[in-house]
Amino acid sequence: MDLLNTLVDKGLRRELPTREEALAVLATSDDDLLDVVAAAGKVRRKWFGRRVKLNYLVNLKSGLCPEDCSYCSQRLGSKAEILKYTWLKPEDASKAAAAGVAGGAKRVCLVASGRGPTDRDIDRVSKTIEAIKEQNEDVEVCACLGLLSAGQAERLRAAGADAYNHNLNTSEATYGGITTTHTYADRVDTVQQAQAAGMSACSGLIAGMGESDEDLVDVVFSLRALDPDSVPVNFLIPFEGTPLAKEWNLTPQRALRILAMVRFVCPDVEVRLAGGREVHLRSMQPLALHLVNSIFLGDYLTSEGQEGKADLDMIADAGFEVEGAGETTLPAHRADAVAAAAGCGGGSCGPCGDDSPEAASVEAAAPEAAAVEAAAPEAAAVADQDARTDLVAVRRRGAGTDLPPNA
Ligand code: SF4
């Protein structure tokens, strides 16, 4: 297919596809699905080989949020029966993080519900980062605390945070229909503050909220313009008790096309398969490994993922390998830029400076959410207006409980 050949060529050159090309990926038929996956897989392998980076979520503070993000089980007025607790102590968060690292995670994502942190919250999180790094020197720590105020990004960076996550979630045009208590521009501003402070930016999207193909392409092009180092792709987990509880409008095939489109638009960026993969990709999850180079291990913030061991088995069975602590995730050109922004000048100082042959051979060149009518024809066909309690399980283990985490 000419379209796919063009997209592969562009992806290998890190050249931005046109909007029409990105839209055409989303409009491909199920007959062409494996060709789409194979094409985007070539781009994935060019920049990331067959490595899969594992990330581990620790929910520092769960529920009780004053914001009204429609997709979120922790939102104001949510009736979802999730765990609710306030800040975990640094030692408890460190213990939870250690379980993820023991399971193979390279990055620990410290997440807290809320509009944004107070300065006292930054103190708490700083202590937590220090406690985690004391135990696991090489682990990457990403903070995800909501909207940042002046000076907070610099304080997190000084405390050792390697990255900051704040998702754009959906297109600017539809943002007001999803959330009213803050704006799309607020979100862009926080991502830019994190970048300016020298943290690696992580920013992604949530698909399946009823958005059109145009909206999806808009948000992914906006992300490319923001230039984060990692892009988590969430598929809406329609929690009972939230306004989007009945938005079951994704098929595994559509989820794969979305991931392929993101890979073509952001070829050399860490594309992370995030919340909702088990729920929407189901038995097709292994195919997604040909598109993304990063996943979460184990559970999500307020919902349960598949068993950590099943994640590791899936990676091995599909012919991929878990990325080791000594390997650099990003291609050399990006890793060097991250190192320069962080002020460490590059070199072999840990996660940002790998001079392995693999990294050298590569051409020089930040969850909070576990989670409007889609334009794709299949969306309406699969809409299931019933709750799918068989697919969505609220997290009852790990952080904030007495039970061991799933890692
Ligand atoms: S996504 Fe974040 S800010 Fe929005 S309701 Fe959930 S916890 Fe609050």
Boltz pocket constraint, residues with backbone or C-beta under 6 A from the ligand:
constraints:
  - pocket:
      binder: B
      contacts: [[A, 65], [A, 66], [A, 67], [A, 68], [A, 69], [A, 72], [A, 73], [A, 74], [A, 75], [A, 76], [A, 112], [A, 113], [A, 114], [A, 115], [A, 146], [A, 368], [A, 369]]
      max_distance: 6.0
